[in-house]
Every structure is written in structure tokens, then in C-alpha cells.
Amino acid sequence: MKIGLVTPYVYPMPGGVNDHVGSLYRVLRSRGHDVRIITSSHGLQKASEGDVIRIGKGFSVPFNGSMGTITLSPTYLRQVRELLEREQFDVLHLHEPFVPFLSLVVLTLSKSVNIGTFHAFGGLSLSYEFGRRVMGDYANRLHGRIAVSPAARHFISRYFPSEYKIVPNGVEPSLYRSAVPIARYRDGVPNVLFVGRMEPRKGLIYLLRAIRKMQVNGEQVRLLIVGSGPGEREARRYVLTRQLNDVEFLGRVSDVEKRQLFKTADVFVSPATGRESFGIVLLEAMSAGAPVICSDIHGYRAVVRRERDGILVPPADSDALADAIGRVIHDSELKERLSAAGIERSELFTWDRVGASVDEYYGFVIRRLAEQGALPSGFNAPIPAPPGPRRRSA
């Protein structure tokens, strides 16, 4: 089939949705599909680069406690119409389809089978609350809907009730297992790793307070911080004014370096306070064999099973974080058990599995539309056959 993956964020800039789209692109191509990525530009990117097609300009805006992107173009309708007429997609797969404006224009003009994937999770969304009446017509143009977790499904179905297929995010465990630890950090000092954007909802301040408590109590522990963001100045000020030892701000790192850091960590901590739809960073840590400690929030519970694959602690609770870190550092049996369980758990989320599930869902939606005599005029591929019985794992 000819498939267009639409991301409202500027691909390939770092971010969960873009990482998801890039991995899905690779898997769908490996399964024999002809795939394009439709996105916007930000700066001086070329209008098109191979299978990446750019329309409009992306601008960063605050959204859901983080930073999102809206895309704008004075000639959207003409550009999108020409794109769709030229490419003749059988399936358009829109990620966060209600984020303005690229996805909405594509959805308006589409004559293909339209699939939407919803990634976000949060509390009350004023944009959805006020916009759901307007968005209703767009929602009705979706033939199939995917949510990346029960948390994401709960969030979006509050505003747009419907049937949602849960297909999680994916990871490539082999890349993390084969990573080599960083020698300079293997000096006997336990390494605690944080990876994430420095913004309030990621909860870094609570981890810093936990590390301070441990050091005041005489614990020797090193904190490695990967990422950047608006909260970095506050975090650095806290480290300086509280005179914390062995705290390193590593900034943004390459994917290879990130995998090495996961492999180096004695414990990985994600103290997010909420609004996480899925814990892909937890899967990355688990793939590398790093024991995981994370907040007991809805999105993370889809990945980590309590006391089996990791330790869940109440959000915004520095004392609980400090106690959990101490447990893992001082209990080698617990550390080894969590590491082994995490590696095993991560194998359930490989991109081969995830991509196959998305592909099968395309087929399910297409067959349902065909049975109803409702296939869009732009769909010209053969009707996919139903999947055969899955072979059970040994």
C-alpha cells in the first residue's frame, strides 16, 4: 500500500511523536509498503528530502505542560491538494490529528483511508474542551483510531468518544543491550540516571531533593542528568546552593551516548508528576538492563508492573524516591531481579511487534470499510487478507 505518515511536529526534531513516526516508517517499509513522512519545516530545511515531504512552517508553542508545534502556511490548501493528487495515498496515518494545522488540512482534503494515533495524556484540556464541537467534523473523517496507552485512550475519549485500538510505542532492545558502559563512570560510585526535558512535569527537582537527602545522610551517589529545557537554570541553582556533589549536567547527547548511559546506570529514575501517556524512556532503560524507579502515574503503569519490572513511588515525593534508590543500590539481589525482568518486559514492545500491530489494524479498518461499501475513492490497493493465527512463543 501507499502510506503517508503525517506528523504535526517538525520531523526529525527530537520528540516522542517524531521518534514513533520514524520507527514506524522503517518497519512499514520493511513490510513492503511504500511510505512517505509528511511534516513541516523549521528553519532552513529543504521542502523535500527523499521520503520526507515538508509543507508549511512549524512554530513552537506551550502545550500540555511542555512545548508543542503548530504549522502554518498561506497556501496550505493548494499545497496539500497537489501533494495528495500527486502521491495517491491508500492510507493516511495522522499522528495527533487535531494539532493545528497541517493534520487538519490533510484530513479535510483526504480521499484515503484515514487513521489517527493519539499520543497525549493530561488532565483537563481547555483546547479540546472548547474545540470539540468544531473538531467533531474532523473526528468523523477518521476511519480508525489508535491510542498509545490506556491513559492516552482515556484522555482523548473524554472529548471524542469512540472505539480506540491500543497500540503502544516501541523500542529496539538489541541496540540498548549491545551498548558499552562508559568507563569513567565505573569507579564504584553508584550512578543514578535521569533522561528528559527539564520542565516542571518531568519532576527533576524532586530527584535532586532525593539526592540531597541521601548525601546529607552520608550516601555516596552520582547523578547524571541528560536533557535540557527551561528548568535547567533552576536545577543548576539548586545543585549549587545546596552544594550537591557528583551531579553532572550532560545536556543533549547522541542516541549512541544515551544508550551507553542507560547501560552505565545502576538505577534509572523518572520522577514525572503526570501528563505522561506512555513511558518510552522506561522501556529504553529496561532494554539496557537498568533497574527502573518511576512515579506511580497512569501512563507509566502501562509499562512498569509494580515491584516486578520496576519500583513505583508516589509522584512529587522526594523521600520515597530517596528510599527507593537506596533499596536498589544496596540490595544486589533486587537490582539483578529488576534488571532481568526489565529486559524481558522490553521484548514485548519491539518495533517489529508494534509495526505488525499497526499494519494489521490498517487491514482491519480497510476490510471493515469494504464490507460496508464505504472505502474512500482514493484507496486503490488490494484489500489486505485477515492475519493468520499467531504462533505461540516457545
Secondary structure, 3 states (H helix, E strand, C coil): CEEEEECCCCCCCCCHHHHHHHHHHHHHHHCCCEEEEEEEECCCCCCEECCEEEEEEEEEEEECCEEEEEEECCCHHHHHHHHHHHHCCCEEEEECCCCCCHHHHHHHHCCCEEEEEECCCCCCCHHHHHHHHHHHHHHCCCCEEEECCHHHHHHHHCCCCCCCEECCCCECHHHHHCCCCCHHHCCCCCEEEEECCCCHHHCHHHHHHHHHHHHHCCCCCEEEEECCCCCHHHHHHHHHHCCCCCEEEEECCCHHHHHHHHHHCCEEEECCCCCCCCCHHHHHHHHCCCCEEEECCHHHHCCCCECCCEEEECCCCHHHHHHHHHHHHHCHHHHHHHHHHHHHHHHHHEHHHHHHHHHHHHHHHHHHHHHCCCCCCCCCCCCCCCCCCCCCCC
